[in-house]
Amino acid sequence: MHTLSEARHAYKALQSPPNLIRVIKRVLINRDMRWVRPAFERRRSIVNVQEFIAGRDATSLVACWKGQVLAALHFEVVNKQYAYGPASVLRLIEHQEITSVAEKLVRRLNISGLHGFDFLLEKDTEKPYLIEMNPRATQVGHLALGPGRDLPAALNAAVCGDADPETVKITENSTIALFPQEWLRNPQSTFLTSAYHDIPWDEPDLIRDCLRKTRRWNDWRSLEHWIHIFSTHRSSVV
C-alpha cells in the first residue's frame, strides 16, 4: 500500500471478524479452535502496526540448554514458497549481531531446547531487526552442517553430559533447497540441482505423503486467498 486510503482499507480488512469459511478450514485442517468464538461473536481483531523496514528476511534456529546456546543455524531467505509465506530456499550465513541477539535472549530467559528467531536484515546496513521468536523446531532443525551447526547432536550431548558431540557435515553447499517447499513452488527450479536439495530419497513413502499433504494444504491456501479477496471486496463495497 502507498496511500492513506489504501492504509485505511487494509486496516478495516484486518480488523474485521474472522471469516466463517476460513475458521472452518482452521478447525478441520490446522486443528486450531482459537478463531471459533471470535467468529461467532463477530469480535473485531486487534491490529498491531510496526514500522516498515526495507530489507530481506533471515531466520535462525538455536539449540540451547539452561540459558546457553550450544549450536546455531543462521540463514538468509533466498526464495519463499509464496509471498509472505515460508522459506523454500535458504543460504547459510555468518552474522555476529544475530548470534549476539540469540545468545542474549537465551541467557536472559534461561531457556532450553530448540528455539527459532525470525529477522529482517535492513537494506544497505545489514542490521538485523527481530520480528518474532518461536519455542519450537523449524524446518532446518535436522540439518547437520558441521561443528556448532548440528543442533540435535549438540542438544543430545548436553542432555547426556557428553563433552564433544559427534557430527558429520551433510553438505559443503551453503544454499539449501527445502523439500517439498521449493519443489512445489517450481518443479523446474534451478535450485533443485544447484543447491543441496534436502529430500529424503531413501524414504519414497515419506516423499509421496509430503507431496500429497502439501498439495492439499495449497488447495486450502488458494481457497483462503480467494475468500480474503471476496471478503475485502465486500467490505470495500459496504
VEXLO-377464 format. One record per atom (N, C-alpha, C): x, y, z; residue in three letters. Coordinates in pm, whole numbers, plus 50000, padded with zeros to 5 digits. Each point is the difference from the previous one (the first is absolute). Layout:
N
XYZALA/...
//
This chain:
238
500844988250000MET/499165011850000MET/500885012350000MET/499495010749933HIS/500815012049983HIS/499235012950033HIS/498704998950029THR/499215012050028THR/499254998450131THR/499505011250053LEU/499254999750124LEU/498714992149986LEU/499325001449885SER/498744992649980SER/500254985049994SER/501124996049937GLU/500364985749997GLU/500284994950141GLU/500665008250081ALA/500314996150137ALA/498724998450082ALA/499065009349983ARG/498724999050071ARG/499224987749958ARG/500034997049871HIS/499304988349948HIS/500614987250057HIS/501334999450002ALA/500684988250054ALA/499734998550149ALA/500005011250072TYR/499744999650145TYR/498594994750027TYR/499045004449921LYS/498624995550018LYS/499884985049974LYS/500704995149896ALA/499964985849968ALA/500664991650109ALA/501125004750052LEU/500704992750106LEU/499214999850130LEU/499235010550024GLN/499255001250123GLN/498694992049997GLN/499584995849883SER/498734992949986SER/500024986750074SER/498854995350050PRO/499934987050067PRO/500444988749906PRO/500484988850054PRO/500464988949916PRO/498894995149907PRO/500364997149876ASN/499044994749903ASN/499644985750035ASN/498684996649992LEU/499524987050045LEU/500634988449922LEU/500145001449868ILE/500594989249920ILE/501464997950039ILE/500705010850024ARG/501404998850041ARG/500104993450138ARG/499055003150088VAL/499994993850132VAL/499794984949988VAL/499074995949913ILE/499734985749979ILE/501264993049950ILE/500715006549907LYS/501254994349948LYS/501014998550113LYS/500125010350086ARG/500944999550111ARG/499704988550095ARG/498724997750025VAL/499604989450092VAL/500294986349940VAL/499634998049873LEU/500114986949937LEU/501434996449962LEU/500755009649949ILE/501344997249949ILE/501075002650104ILE/499915011550068ASN/501055003850095ASN/499714995650143ASN/498794994950025ARG/499584996550136ARG/500125012150093ARG/499705011749946ASP/500125012650073ASP/498625005250033ASP/499654999950131MET/498665004050043MET/499925014650046MET/501135007049992ARG/500045013350060ARG/499105010149932ARG/499694997949874TRP/499205009949926TRP/498504997550010TRP/499604988750057VAL/498574996349999VAL/499165010350076VAL/500355002650123ARG/499215009250081ARG/500005014249945ARG/501175005649964PRO/499985013549941PRO/499155000849874PRO/499964989249920ALA/499215000249877ALA/498515000850029ALA/499544991950095PHE/498574999950031PHE/499585012450078PHE/500915005650078GLU/499695012250074GLU/500225012549915GLU/500524997949876ARG/500295011049909ARG/500945010050067ARG/500984994550070ARG/500955008250073ARG/501065005549906ARG/500245012950009ARG/501005006249914ARG/501424996950050ARG/500924998649906SER/501384996750034SER/500755012550045SER/501004997950083ILE/500905010750040ILE/501145000549899ILE/500235011549943VAL/501025001649896VAL/501245006550060VAL/501144993049988ASN/501285005450045ASN/500765005249879ASN/500535012050010VAL/500705006349889VAL/501475001650035VAL/500874996349907GLN/501435001550019GLN/500575009249892GLN/501125006250032GLU/500675008549903GLU/500514991649884GLU/499835004949879PHE/500484992849882PHE/501515001449988PHE/500674988749982ILE/501454999849979ILE/500254993149867ILE/500645006949909ALA/500344994049871ALA/501184990750018ALA/499874987849952GLY/501084990450014GLY/499574986149957GLY/500734990150045ARG/499704986249964ARG/499914991350126ARG/499334988849988ASP/499754991450115ASP/501214991550033ASP/500124997350130ALA/501004990750049ALA/499354991650110ALA/500494988050019THR/499444991250101THR/501124993050074THR/499764997150125SER/501024993850084SER/499364989650090SER/500734989250024LEU/499544989850094LEU/501174996450090LEU/499764999750131VAL/501064996850095VAL/499604988350087VAL/501004992250038ALA/499844989850103ALA/500635005850126ALA/499264999950109CYS/500525006150123CYS/499684991250121CYS/500755002250105TRP/499814992150120TRP/500305008850122TRP/498985002250081LYS/500125007750123LYS/500645013749977LYS/499495006849898GLY/500435013649974GLY/501275001649919GLY/500494989149944GLN/501225000749920GLN/499744994449860GLN/500415007549897VAL/499884995349862VAL/501074989649973VAL/499594988249954LEU/500924989149972LEU/500404999449853LEU/499045002749913ALA/500234999749855ALA/498955008949935ALA/500325005149882ALA/499075009349934ALA/500134999149849ALA/498885002349933LEU/499965000949854LEU/499365013349963LEU/500735008149923HIS/499495012949954HIS/499924999849847HIS/498855003849946PHE/499794999949856PHE/499395013149953PHE/500335003949878GLU/499235010249931GLU/499034992849907GLU/498815005749983VAL/498984993849915VAL/500235004149855VAL/500204990049914VAL/500235002449858VAL/498704999649923VAL/499164990050029ASN/498694998649935ASN/498954996650105ASN/498755003949970LYS/498884996250085LYS/499024991849917LYS/499254991450070GLN/499034991649928GLN/498925008549936GLN/499665011050066TYR/499075009949945TYR/500235012950077TYR/499445010949952ALA/500225013050063ALA/499634999650148ALA/500925004550085TYR/499825000550144TYR/499834986050062TYR/500354989649924GLY/499874986450049GLY/501314994450051GLY/500044986950025PRO/501224993650052PRO/501104999549896PRO/501234999550047ALA/501154999449911ALA/500034986949923ALA/500495000649877SER/500194987849921SER/501474998049964SER/500795010849999VAL/501454999149979VAL/500695009250100VAL/501024994850066LEU/500745007550101LEU/501494999749969LEU/500705010250047ARG/501465000349985ARG/500635002050137ARG/500894991050038LEU/500675000650129LEU/500895012350008LEU/499915007350111ILE/500795012250016ILE/500635000350139ILE/501035008350011GLU/500575003950129GLU/499555014250027GLU/499435002450118HIS/499545013550032HIS/500175002250149HIS/501005007850037GLN/500345001650141GLN/498885006350081GLN/499295009749942GLU/498915006650074GLU/498854990450026GLU/499664991649903ILE/498954990150021ILE/500424990350109ILE/501264995649995THR/500524991050103THR/499905006550137THR/500375012850009SER/499965007150128SER/498585001450053SER/499055003349912VAL/498605001350042VAL/499474986750054VAL/500274989249928ALA/499534986850042ALA/500604996250135ALA/501295002250015GLU/500664996350126GLU/499475008150118GLU/499755013049979LYS/499485008550108LYS/498604995650043LYS/499144997049901LEU/498634995850033LEU/500004986550071LEU/500794990749951VAL/500074986850062VAL/500505001050143VAL/501035008250020ARG/500565001750135ARG/499015007050093ARG/499365010649950ARG/499075007750084ARG/498784991850039ARG/499494991949906LEU/498814991850026LEU/500334986550063LEU/501304996750000ASN/500464987450060ASN/499244988149943ASN/499994998949868ILE/499194989849933ILE/500854988349952ILE/499324989049975SER/500624987949947SER/499184994849883SER/500664992349913GLY/499294994049887GLY/500345006649868GLY/499044999449908LEU/500175005949867LEU/499115012449989LEU/500595011149955HIS/499245012549990HIS/500365007149871HIS/498965004749929GLY/500205006649872GLY/499845015150011GLY/500785007349922PHE/499935014649996PHE/499855004449855PHE/499125009549976ASP/499845005849867ASP/500465014550005ASP/500795003749899PHE/500565013449992PHE/499725006449865PHE/500145013149996LEU/500055007349874LEU/501355006949996LEU/500774997449894LEU/501305006549983LEU/499805012849920LEU/500275011350064GLU/499765013049937GLU/500865001649875GLU/499375005449898LYS/500715002649875LYS/501165009650024LYS/501124997149939ASP/501235008050005ASP/500784997950130ASP/499345000650116THR/500734999150127THR/500194985750049THR/499114990949957GLU/500004986050047GLU/499674998950149GLU/499495010650059LYS/499624999750140LYS/498784990950019LYS/500074990450095PRO/498874990850018PRO/498925005750092PRO/498774999149958TYR/498855003750083TYR/499244987250035TYR/499874997350128LEU/499324987950045LEU/498505001549979LEU/499404990549929ILE/498565000249974ILE/499264991750103ILE/500464987650019GLU/499344991450098GLU/500924988750043GLU/499594993750109MET/500724988650055MET/499004988950025MET/500344987749961ASN/499084988750014ASN/500674988550076ASN/499374994950108PRO/500594989350079PRO/499754986349938PRO/500584997649883ARG/499804987449931ARG/501064998349892ARG/500104987849951ALA/500894997349887ALA/499415005849873ALA/500855003849906THR/499565004649869THR/500444989949895THR/499765003049873GLN/500244990249895GLN/501484997249975GLN/500905007450064VAL/501434997849981VAL/500634992650118VAL/499204996550099GLY/500554994750125GLY/500794987249988GLY/499724991949899HIS/500684987049986HIS/501305000949922HIS/500295011549939LEU/501175001349914LEU/501295000050081LEU/500884990649971ALA/501314999350065ALA/501025006749908ALA/500455011950037LEU/500875007849914LEU/501365002750063LEU/500464990750084GLY/501335000950056GLY/500005004050146GLY/501195000750061PRO/500135003850142PRO/499345013450028PRO/499215000350106GLY/499275012250035GLY/498765002449918GLY/499774991049903ARG/498835001449911ARG/499224986949988ARG/500164991350095ASP/499234987650006ASP/499185000450128ASP/498785005049990LEU/499205002750118LEU/499594987350077LEU/499524989549932PRO/499644987950074PRO/501184994050075PRO/501174999749935ALA/501184994350065ALA/500415008250122ALA/499965013249987ALA/500405008850110ALA/499044998650118ALA/498714999649971LEU/499014998950107LEU/500084986350067LEU/500194989649922ASN/500144986550056ASN/501234999150090ASN/501115006149957ALA/501234999750080ALA/499805007150134ALA/499265011349997ALA/499765007550123ALA/499144992150098ALA/498964993649948VAL/499084992450084VAL/500704987750059VAL/500854993649918CYS/500674987650043CYS/501315002650074CYS/500445012750000GLY/501225003250071GLY/501274997349922GLY/499924998749868ASP/501184997849918ASP/500705013449973ASP/501324999749997ALA/500775012349981ALA/500025004549855ALA/500304991049908ASP/500155003549859ASP/499014992149914ASP/498935006549953PRO/499034992749916PRO/500604996149865PRO/499734987949958GLU/500474995449869GLU/499045005149893GLU/500575004949891THR/499155005149893THR/500654997749866THR/499194997249900VAL/500464998149862VAL/499295010349913VAL/500775007849925LYS/499445010549916LYS/499364993649877LYS/498735002949976ILE/499294993449891ILE/500305006049863ILE/500495012649997THR/500295006449872THR/500945011850021THR/500765003349895GLU/500855011950001GLU/499275011749934GLU/498834997249943ASN/499225010249932ASN/499295008850103ASN/500195013049992SER/499405009150098SER/498545003349967SER/499544996449879THR/498625002649960THR/499184987350014THR/498885001050069ILE/499164988550030ILE/498635001949937ILE/499594990649915ALA/498644999849945ALA/499174990650086ALA/498975005450064LEU/499194992150092LEU/498974991649924LEU/499774988150052PHE/498994991249943PHE/498804999250094PHE/498765000749948PRO/499645000949858PRO/499775014349951PRO/500365010150080GLN/499645013849970GLN/500475004849863GLN/501314998349970GLU/500515005249874GLU/499504991949882GLU/499864987050017TRP/499484991349895TRP/498595004349962TRP/499185002650100LEU/498625003949974LEU/499925014349946LEU/500935008650044ARG/500015013749948ARG/500295000249851ARG/501004992149959ASN/500384999449858ASN/500754987049974ASN/499354990049940PRO/500664987249973PRO/501225001349909PRO/500115011349927GLN/501135002249911GLN/501055009450062GLN/499905002750127SER/500915009150065SER/501454995249988SER/500905009249965THR/501414996549989THR/500614996850136THR/499375004850107PHE/500514997250134PHE/499894985250037PHE/499124992749932LEU/499854985750030LEU/501254992249962LEU/500825005749911THR/501254993449959THR/501235007850045THR/499915013350005SER/501175007850037SER/500205000650152SER/498924999250076ALA/500085000250145ALA/500004985850055ALA/500204998850130TYR/499824987050064TYR/498504997950019TYR/499444990249929HIS/498564997650008HIS/499744990550116HIS/499355005350101ASP/499774992450123ASP/498794990849984ASP/500184989649922ILE/498914990749972ILE/500394985950044ILE/499154992950073PRO/500334986550050PRO/499824989349892PRO/500954999049908TRP/499874990749888TRP/499844985550045TRP/500514996550115ASP/499904986250048ASP/498674997050069ASP/499095009950001GLU/498684998250061GLU/498925003849899GLU/499784991949895PRO/499035003749896PRO/498585001950052PRO/499614992150099ASP/498645001550056ASP/499855013650068ASP/501055004350068LEU/499975013050066LEU/499925011249897LEU/500754998649889ILE/499965010149894ILE/498605001349943ILE/499384988649970ARG/498645000249944ARG/499015006350098ARG/500154996650129ASP/499085005250100ASP/500165015150015ASP/501255004749999CYS/500255014450012CYS/499395007649883CYS/500194994849879LEU/499475006649882LEU/498475000150001LEU/499414988850040ARG/498544999150002ARG/499425009850103ARG/500545000250120LYS/499475008750104LYS/500255014749970LYS/501175003049943THR/500305013949970THR/499145005149887THR/499734991749899ARG/499105004349893ARG/498605002550054ARG/499584991650092ARG/498695002150062ARG/499995013150077ARG/501095002850072TRP/500145012650074TRP/499965011949904TRP/500684998749886ASN/500025011049903ASN/498625002649942ASN/499214989249984ASP/498625001849953ASP/499215008450100ASP/500174996850130TRP/499315007650102TRP/500515014450005TRP/501325001849983ARG/500585013450003ARG/499475008449884ARG/499844993449882SER/499445007049885SER/498575004350029SER/499234991150066LEU/498635003450036LEU/499995011750099LEU/500924999850097GLU/500105011150095GLU/500305013149929GLU/500854999149899HIS/500365012049925HIS/498775006349934HIS/499174991649935TRP/498815005349934TRP/498955004550101TRP/499954993350114ILE/499105004550107ILE/500405013950046ILE/501315002050016HIS/500505013150044HIS/499665010849898HIS/500204997049871ILE/499695009749895ILE/498515003450000ILE/499154989550011PHE/498565002050002PHE/499585008450120PHE/500554996650118SER/499635007250122SER/500445014649993SER/501225002149948THR/500525013649988THR/499155008249903THR/499624993549888HIS/499165006949902HIS/498665003850061HIS/499424991050078ARG/498695002750062ARG/500125011750096ARG/501074999850082SER/500145010750100SER/500195013649933SER/500705000049884SER/500205012849931SER/498705005049938SER/499174990649953VAL/498725003949942VAL/499065005350109VAL/499974992750115VAL/499145004250110VAL/500495013250057VAL/
//
